[in-house]
Amino acid sequence: MIKLKTADRSANISDITVKDINGNEVRLSDYKGKVLLIVNVASKCGFTPQYTGLQKVYETYKDQGFEVLGFPCNDFGKQEPGTNEEIKSFCSLKFAVKFPMFDKVHVKGDDQSPLFDVLTNNRLTGKSSIKWNFEKFIIDKEGNVVERFRSITKPESKKIISAIEKELKK
């Protein structure tokens, strides 16, 4: 894959197709009109309890046109070693996750997924690799990346809630 220079890259994800946790193709353009919180997740990480906050935020705003999209990743400390089925079961049983989960992806390196390439290499966020599990990206109703939060920022933090509410009002 040829990567564009940061200055040449828009921050829109609408042209990307991904696979959900069941292996079905999903066009991210299908989410047009919704505000998204995209997160790289892992089951055996110190930040794994953030699933609770992600689910709470999802439940609070889902009826207002909001979705959380979880992308399992094993790039950091091998903290997501399971299969998609194991991940799905873990998220459901341990955290009662109801938001959409997707196929395990690479968020950095030569095998970085096209989605995470756009999220981390564009005019808005610049070029900056994901540092760990549970980084969060807010996407507006048109598919544009509008905010980025590092792992330490909890999903239910004032910063993230404010950004979600701002985009939902547009």
KEDRENDO-653316 format. One line per 4 residues: for each residue x, y, z of N, C-alpha, C. Coordinates in steps of 0.1 Angstrom, whole numbers, plus 5000, padded with zeros to 4 digits. Example, Ala and Ser with C-alpha at 12.3 -4.5 7.8 and 13.67 -1.06 7.14 Angstrom:
<pts>
5132/4943/5078/5123/4955/5078/5132/4967/5078  5128/4978/5071/5137/4989/5071/5129/5000/5079
</pts>
This chain:
<pts>
5008/4988/5000/5000/5000/5000/5009/5012/5000  5006/5022/4991/5013/5035/4991/5006/5044/5001  5014/5050/5010/5009/5059/5020/5011/5073/5015  5001/5081/5016/5002/5095/5011/5009/5103/5022
5015/5114/5018/5020/5124/5028/5009/5129/5036  5012/5132/5049/5002/5138/5058/4995/5150/5052  5002/5159/5045/4996/5171/5040/4986/5168/5029  4987/5156/5022/4978/5152/5011/4966/5144/5015
4965/5140/5028/4955/5131/5032/4944/5138/5039  4932/5135/5034/4920/5140/5042/4918/5131/5053  4909/5135/5062/4907/5127/5074/4893/5121/5074  4889/5115/5062/4876/5110/5061/4877/5094/5059
4868/5087/5066/4869/5072/5066/4858/5066/5058  4850/5074/5051/4838/5069/5044/4841/5059/5033  4853/5059/5027/4856/5050/5016/4862/5037/5020  4863/5035/5033/4869/5023/5038/4859/5012/5041
4863/5000/5038/4855/4988/5042/4863/4980/5052  4856/4975/5062/4862/4967/5073/4854/4954/5074  4858/4945/5083/4851/4933/5086/4846/4934/5100  4834/4930/5103/4829/4930/5116/4834/4917/5123
4831/4915/5136/4837/4904/5143/4832/4890/5138  4821/4890/5130/4816/4878/5124/4822/4876/5110  4831/4885/5106/4837/4883/5092/4829/4889/5081  4818/4896/5084/4810/4903/5073/4816/4916/5070
4816/4920/5057/4822/4933/5053/4812/4944/5056  4818/4955/5061/4810/4966/5065/4816/4979/5059  4808/4986/5051/4813/4999/5046/4811/5009/5056  4822/5017/5059/4820/5027/5069/4811/5038/5065
4809/5039/5052/4800/5049/5047/4785/5046/5051  4783/5034/5055/4770/5030/5061/4767/5038/5074  4777/5043/5080/4775/5050/5093/4774/5065/5090  4773/5070/5078/4771/5084/5075/4758/5088/5082
4759/5100/5088/4748/5106/5095/4749/5103/5110  4759/5094/5114/4761/5091/5128/4774/5096/5133  4775/5100/5146/4787/5103/5152/4793/5090/5157  4806/5088/5155/4813/5076/5159/4824/5078/5169
4826/5068/5178/4838/5068/5186/4845/5055/5183  4856/5055/5176/4863/5044/5171/4875/5041/5181  4876/5029/5186/4885/5025/5197/4893/5012/5193  4906/5012/5195/4913/4999/5194/4913/4993/5208
4908/4981/5209/4905/4975/5222/4914/4962/5224  4915/4958/5237/4922/4946/5240/4916/4940/5253  4916/4927/5254/4909/4920/5266/4918/4919/5278  4931/4920/5276/4941/4917/5287/4950/4929/5290
4944/4941/5290/4951/4953/5291/4947/4960/5304  4956/4969/5310/4952/4977/5321/4940/4986/5318  4938/4989/5306/4927/4998/5302/4914/4991/5299  4915/4977/5299/4903/4969/5295/4890/4973/5303
4891/4977/5316/4879/4982/5323/4872/4994/5316  4879/5000/5306/4872/5011/5299/4860/5006/5290  4860/4993/5288/4848/4987/5281/4835/4991/5289  4835/4992/5302/4824/4996/5310/4820/5010/5306
4829/5019/5305/4826/5033/5301/4822/5034/5287  4828/5027/5278/4824/5027/5264/4809/5022/5262  4806/5012/5270/4792/5007/5269/4782/5017/5275  4786/5024/5286/4778/5034/5292/4775/5046/5282
4786/5051/5276/4785/5062/5267/4776/5057/5255  4778/5045/5250/4770/5040/5239/4755/5040/5243  4752/5035/5254/4738/5034/5258/4732/5048/5260  4740/5057/5265/4735/5071/5267/4732/5078/5254
4740/5076/5243/4738/5084/5231/4734/5076/5219  4732/5063/5220/4729/5055/5208/4716/5060/5201  4706/5064/5209/4693/5068/5203/4694/5082/5197  4705/5088/5198/4707/5102/5193/4716/5102/5180
4719/5090/5175/4727/5089/5163/4742/5087/5166  4745/5079/5176/4759/5077/5180/4762/5062/5180  4774/5059/5176/4779/5045/5177/4793/5044/5182  4796/5034/5190/4810/5030/5194/4814/5019/5185
4825/5019/5179/4831/5008/5170/4843/5003/5177  4843/4991/5181/4855/4985/5188/4863/4976/5178  4876/4979/5177/4885/4971/5169/4896/4965/5177  4894/4952/5180/4904/4944/5188/4918/4945/5181
4928/4946/5189/4942/4947/5184/4951/4940/5193  4961/4932/5187/4971/4925/5195/4985/4931/5194  4986/4944/5189/4998/4950/5187/5006/4954/5199  5000/4955/5210/5007/4960/5222/5007/4950/5233
5019/4944/5236/5021/4934/5246/5012/4922/5245  5008/4919/5232/5000/4907/5229/4989/4906/5239  4982/4917/5241/4971/4918/5251/4957/4914/5245  4957/4910/5232/4944/4906/5226/4947/4893/5218
4951/4882/5225/4955/4870/5218/4944/4861/5213  4931/4864/5217/4920/4855/5214/4916/4856/5199  4907/4846/5196/4901/4846/5183/4889/4856/5184  4883/4859/5172/4871/4868/5172/4860/4862/5181
4858/4849/5180/4848/4843/5188/4851/4845/5203  4863/4843/5207/4867/4844/5221/4865/4859/5226  4869/4868/5217/4868/4882/5220/4853/4886/5222  4845/4881/5213/4831/4884/5213/4825/4879/5226
4828/4867/5230/4823/4861/5242/4828/4868/5254  4841/4872/5255/4846/4879/5266/4839/4893/5268  4837/4900/5257/4831/4913/5258/4817/4912/5262  4810/4902/5257/4796/4900/5261/4794/4896/5275
4802/4886/5280/4800/4881/5293/4806/4889/5304  4817/4895/5301/4824/4903/5312/4820/4918/5313  4816/4923/5301/4813/4938/5301/4799/4941/5295  4791/4931/5291/4778/4933/5285/4779/4942/5273
4789/4941/5265/4791/4950/5253/4780/4947/5243  4774/4958/5239/4763/4957/5229/4767/4965/5216  4777/4974/5217/4781/4982/5205/4789/4973/5195  4789/4977/5183/4795/4969/5172/4810/4966/5175
4814/4953/5173/4828/4949/5174/4832/4944/5161  4845/4946/5158/4850/4943/5144/4862/4932/5145  4866/4928/5133/4877/4919/5132/4890/4925/5138  4898/4916/5143/4911/4920/5149/4919/4927/5138
4925/4938/5141/4933/4946/5131/4947/4949/5137  4956/4954/5128/4968/4960/5132/4966/4975/5131  4970/4982/5142/4969/4996/5142/4982/5004/5140  4993/4996/5138/5006/5003/5135/5014/4993/5127
5025/4998/5122/5035/4990/5114/5031/4988/5100  5038/4979/5093/5036/4977/5079/5022/4970/5076  5017/4963/5085/5004/4957/5083/4992/4966/5089  4994/4978/5091/4984/4987/5097/4972/4987/5088
4960/4986/5094/4948/4986/5086/4946/4999/5079  4939/5000/5068/4937/5013/5061/4929/5022/5070  4920/5017/5078/4912/5026/5087/4922/5033/5097  4930/5026/5103/4939/5032/5113/4950/5040/5106
4954/5037/5094/4963/5046/5086/4956/5060/5085  4944/5060/5081/4937/5073/5079/4936/5080/5093  4932/5073/5103/4930/5079/5116/4943/5085/5122  4954/5079/5118/4967/5084/5124/4976/5092/5115
4972/5094/5103/4980/5100/5093/4971/5109/5084  4968/5121/5088/4959/5130/5081/4962/5144/5085  4956/5153/5078/4958/5168/5080/4953/5172/5094  4943/5166/5100/4938/5170/5113/4946/5165/5124
4949/5152/5125/4956/5146/5136/4971/5146/5133  4975/5149/5121/4989/5148/5118/4994/5133/5116  5006/5131/5117/5011/5117/5116/5017/5113/5130  5010/5105/5137/5013/5101/5150/5008/5087/5153
5017/5077/5155/5013/5063/5158/5005/5062/5170  4997/5052/5170/4989/5048/5183/4999/5043/5193  4998/5048/5205/5008/5044/5215/5004/5032/5223  4991/5029/5224/4987/5017/5232/4972/5014/5229
4967/5004/5236/4953/5000/5234/4944/5011/5240  4932/5012/5234/4921/5021/5239/4924/5035/5235  4930/5038/5224/4930/5052/5218/4917/5054/5212  4912/5066/5212/4898/5069/5208/4898/5080/5198
4890/5078/5187/4888/5088/5177/4874/5091/5175  4870/5104/5175/4857/5108/5172/4855/5112/5158  4845/5107/5151/4842/5109/5137/4829/5116/5136  4828/5126/5128/4816/5134/5126/4806/5127/5117
4794/5133/5115/4784/5126/5107/4787/5124/5093  4797/5131/5088/4802/5130/5074/4814/5121/5072  4818/5114/5083/4829/5105/5082/4843/5111/5084  4843/5124/5089/4856/5130/5091/4861/5128/5106
4874/5126/5107/4880/5125/5120/4880/5139/5126  4875/5141/5138/4874/5154/5144/4882/5156/5157  4884/5144/5164/4891/5145/5177/4898/5131/5179  4909/5132/5187/4917/5120/5190/4920/5121/5205
4919/5110/5212/4922/5109/5226/4931/5097/5229  4941/5099/5237/4950/5088/5240/4943/5079/5250  4949/5068/5253/4944/5057/5261/4940/5062/5275  4947/5070/5281/4945/5075/5295/4932/5082/5296
4926/5088/5286/4914/5095/5286/4902/5085/5287  4895/5085/5297/4884/5076/5299/4872/5079/5290  4865/5069/5285/4854/5072/5275/4843/5082/5281  4841/5081/5294/4831/5090/5300/4836/5103/5305
4849/5106/5301/4855/5119/5306/4847/5131/5300  4849/5142/5306/4842/5155/5302/4847/5158/5288  4860/5156/5285/4865/5159/5271/4858/5152/5260  4857/5139/5262/4851/5130/5252/4836/5133/5251
4829/5133/5263/4814/5136/5263/4811/5149/5256  4819/5160/5259/4817/5173/5253/4819/5172/5237  4829/5165/5233/4831/5163/5219/4820/5156/5212  4815/5145/5218/4804/5137/5213/4791/5146/5212
4788/5153/5223/4776/5162/5223/4777/5173/5213  4789/5178/5211/4791/5189/5201/4788/5184/5187  4793/5172/5184/4790/5166/5170/4776/5162/5169  4770/5157/5179/4756/5153/5178/4746/5165/5175
4750/5177/5180/4742/5189/5178/4743/5195/5164  4753/5191/5157/4755/5196/5143/4745/5191/5134
</pts>
